[in-house]
Amino acid sequence: MQFDHMAFEVGDLERAVTFYVERLQFRESWRHRNEEEREECVFLERGNVKLELLARLDGGFHRPPTPETPYCPHLAIGVGDLDGEVEQLKSGGIDLLRGPLEVAGKVRWLYFADPDHNVIELVEWLK
């Protein structure tokens, strides 16, 4: 058994795809519109991270309140240079929810959210 992907519900599929592709360097791998289930999905990839974005065709999405700790659920993405990622986020106009945080000698991480308040964690495991 292996982990396959994480899914987030979004209110505006095209806005969400643009955010993940332009600001987080994901690439769109495929999409599907399911009239029977009244939803559309887009699969995105960055390295070995796979993310599915789902939108209801009836527009029934209700934006969640501002994310609060413990920020669950969230998508955690491993990175090799957290400081470099922070600079990329800031230059892309993405505000951090919290962090960078650190457990000395073990791990560093931070949290931010997409336009639909889905939480993403970037985590750097220290050697």
C-alpha positions as CSV (number, residue, x, y, z in Angstrom):
1,M,0.0,0.0,0.0
2,Q,1.2,3.5,-0.7
3,F,-0.2,7.0,-0.4
4,D,-1.8,8.2,-3.7
5,H,-3.2,11.7,-3.4
6,M,-5.0,14.4,-1.3
7,A,-8.2,16.1,-2.4
8,F,-9.4,19.6,-1.6
9,E,-12.9,21.0,-2.4
10,V,-12.8,24.4,-4.0
11,G,-15.4,27.0,-4.9
12,D,-13.9,28.1,-8.2
13,L,-12.0,25.4,-10.0
14,E,-10.2,27.6,-12.5
15,R,-9.1,30.1,-9.8
16,A,-7.8,27.2,-7.7
17,V,-5.9,25.6,-10.7
18,T,-4.3,29.0,-11.5
19,F,-3.2,29.4,-7.9
20,Y,-1.6,26.0,-7.7
21,V,0.0,26.1,-11.2
22,E,1.2,29.7,-11.2
23,R,2.1,30.3,-7.6
24,L,3.1,26.8,-6.4
25,Q,4.5,25.3,-9.6
26,F,2.1,22.3,-9.8
27,R,1.2,21.1,-13.3
28,E,-2.2,20.0,-14.4
29,S,-2.1,16.2,-15.3
30,W,-5.8,15.7,-16.2
31,R,-9.4,16.7,-15.5
32,H,-12.8,15.1,-15.5
33,R,-16.3,16.4,-15.5
34,N,-18.8,14.0,-13.9
35,E,-22.4,15.1,-14.7
36,E,-23.9,12.2,-12.8
37,E,-22.1,13.2,-9.6
38,R,-22.4,16.9,-10.4
39,E,-18.7,17.6,-9.9
40,E,-15.6,18.4,-11.8
41,C,-12.1,17.5,-10.7
42,V,-8.6,18.4,-11.8
43,F,-5.5,16.4,-10.8
44,L,-2.3,18.4,-10.3
45,E,1.3,17.2,-9.7
46,R,4.5,18.6,-8.4
47,G,7.3,16.1,-8.1
48,N,5.7,13.0,-6.5
49,V,2.9,15.1,-4.8
50,K,-0.5,14.6,-6.3
51,L,-3.5,16.8,-5.5
52,E,-7.1,16.6,-6.7
53,L,-9.2,19.7,-6.7
54,L,-12.9,19.1,-6.7
55,A,-15.7,21.6,-7.4
56,R,-19.4,21.0,-7.3
57,L,-21.2,21.9,-10.6
58,D,-24.2,23.3,-8.7
59,G,-22.0,25.9,-6.9
60,G,-22.8,24.4,-3.5
61,F,-19.4,25.1,-2.0
62,H,-19.4,27.1,1.2
63,R,-16.1,28.7,2.1
64,P,-14.9,27.5,5.4
65,P,-13.9,30.1,8.1
66,T,-10.4,31.3,8.3
67,P,-8.2,28.3,9.2
68,E,-7.3,27.8,12.8
69,T,-4.8,25.5,14.6
70,P,-4.2,22.6,14.6
71,Y,-4.8,23.2,10.8
72,C,-6.3,19.8,10.2
73,P,-6.7,18.5,7.6
74,H,-3.8,19.8,5.6
75,L,-1.6,18.8,2.8
76,A,2.0,18.4,3.9
77,I,4.7,18.8,1.2
78,G,8.3,18.0,1.9
79,V,10.9,20.5,0.7
80,G,14.7,20.7,0.7
81,D,15.0,24.4,1.4
82,L,12.3,25.9,3.6
83,D,13.9,29.4,3.5
84,G,13.9,29.4,-0.3
85,E,10.2,28.3,-0.3
86,V,9.3,31.2,2.1
87,E,10.9,33.7,-0.3
88,Q,8.9,32.1,-3.2
89,L,5.7,32.3,-1.2
90,K,6.3,35.9,-0.2
91,S,7.2,37.0,-3.8
92,G,4.0,35.3,-5.0
93,G,1.9,37.3,-2.5
94,I,1.1,34.3,-0.3
95,D,0.7,35.1,3.4
96,L,1.8,32.5,5.9
97,L,-0.7,31.3,8.5
98,R,2.1,30.3,10.9
99,G,5.8,29.6,10.9
100,P,8.4,28.8,10.1
101,L,8.4,26.7,13.2
102,E,11.2,24.3,14.4
103,V,11.9,21.4,16.6
104,A,15.7,21.9,17.0
105,G,17.8,19.5,14.9
106,K,14.7,17.6,13.7
107,V,12.2,19.5,11.5
108,R,11.1,22.9,10.3
109,W,7.7,23.7,8.9
110,L,5.2,26.4,8.0
111,Y,1.5,26.7,7.1
112,F,-0.4,28.7,4.4
113,A,-3.7,28.5,2.8
114,D,-5.1,28.5,-0.8
115,P,-7.9,30.9,-1.8
116,D,-10.5,28.4,-0.5
117,H,-8.8,28.2,2.9
118,N,-7.4,24.7,2.3
119,V,-4.3,24.5,4.4
120,I,-0.8,23.5,3.1
121,E,2.2,22.7,5.2
122,L,5.7,22.9,3.8
123,V,8.1,20.7,5.9
124,E,11.8,20.4,5.8
125,W,13.3,17.4,7.7
126,L,16.7,18.3,9.1
127,K,19.7,16.0,8.8
